[in-house]
Each structure stands twice: as structure tokens, then as C-alpha cells.
């Protein structure tokens, strides 16, 4: 195990600063393979409030993980998709999914 002088030196902490929290990984898991509109994301995660979803999407866009494309239409239309940088998280999320399935098996014993 590596020693770290500062907690910010830890690569896991650095990664979690981008995708940590209750909702970001779920949002990324849902959006991973195609473009979604806000309402579609909201419908797939009914437990998240629209306010929190908006905040999480803004952070993911700011961090370069998601694209936000606004269309000049009435009514307004906004679509979200994963950036090339965000796609680099696919293996991380896949491993988290696998571990989650193993955890489920382990805890059901």
C-alpha cells in the first residue's frame, strides 16, 4: 500500500472528487451509451429531486464528464451525453457494477 502525504495525493480520492456522491455514478451508468434528455434521466431515477439532478448534471458538465447540448427550440430542449473523457470512466463503472453483484451474493448468504 502506498503512503500519501496529503489525502489529495490519493488517486482514488481524486477520482471520487469527480464521481463521488449519491447520484453521479447512477447518472453516468444511465447515460453511458446514448444521449438523454433531462426528463428521461429524471424518469429513470425517480428518487432524485429535479433540483439535485440539475446540480449533479451541472457539476458533471463543468468537470468535462458530460456534454450538454441546448437546442434553440420552443419548448427548450437540452440533451446530455458522455464526453470522450467521461467514457474513460466506463471500465471503472463496470468494475463497480461487478463488485456490487458480488457484494449482493456475499450479503445474501
N, C-alpha and C positions, 0 to 999 in steps of 0.2 A: 504494500500500500504506500502511496506517495504522501509525503508530508507537505502541507501547504502553509506558507507564512500567513497568508490572508485567505479568508473564505472565498473572496472573489477570484483567487488564483485557481480554484477548483473548476475544471471543465464541466462537471455535472451542474454545479451551481450556476455557471454561466448559461448553460442550456436551459435550465429551469427558469431563468430570468426571462426567457423568451416565450416558453410554452407552459410555464407553471400556472398554478391556479386551478380552479374547479372546472372551467369551461373551455379553455383554449385547446386542449388536446381533443376534446369531443368535437369542437368546431372543425378542427383540422382533419379529424377522422372522417367526418361527414363530407367535407368539401374536397377531399383528397383527389378524386378522379374526374370531377367535372365542375362546371360553373353553376352557381346557385344564386337566386335572388334572396333578399333578406327574408321575405315571408316564408320561403321554402326552408331556410335554415331554422327559422323560428318554429315552424311546424314540426320539424324533426327533433327539436329539443324543447318540448313543452314546459319543462321545469324551469327554464331560464326566462327572466323577465326581458321585455324588449329593450329596456334601458341598459341592463347589464350586457345583453347581446351586442347592442350598439357600441358600448365601451370596449368590449373584447375585440370586436371586429376592427375598430379604430386602432387599437394597440397592435394587432397583427398586421394591419396595413402599414402603420408607422414603422414597424420593425422589419418591413420588407418581406414578410412571410406570405401575405395575401395581396392580390391586386383588387382594387375597387374601380369598377368602370361605371360611370354615370352617363346615362343616355339623356339627351335633350328632348324629352317627350312629355306629354301630358296624358295620364299621370306620370310622375317621375319614375324612372326605372333604374335600379342600381344592381349590378351583378358582382359577385365575389368569386375569385378563383385563386388557386395556389400559384405563387411565383416559382421560377426556377430555383431560387434559394430555398423557398418553402418546401419544394419537392425533395430537397436533401433530407428532410425530416421523415420521409416515408419509411425508411428502414427502422428508424428509432420508434416510430409509432407501431410498426409491425411487430417489433420485439416486445413492446409494452403490451400489445394485444395478446401475443403468445403467452407472456408471463401471467397476464390476467386469467387466461384459460387454465393454466397450470395452478394458479392460486385457487381458483374455483374448485378444481379437483381436490386439491390439498385440504381445503377447509370443509369440504363435504364428507370427508372420511369420518 
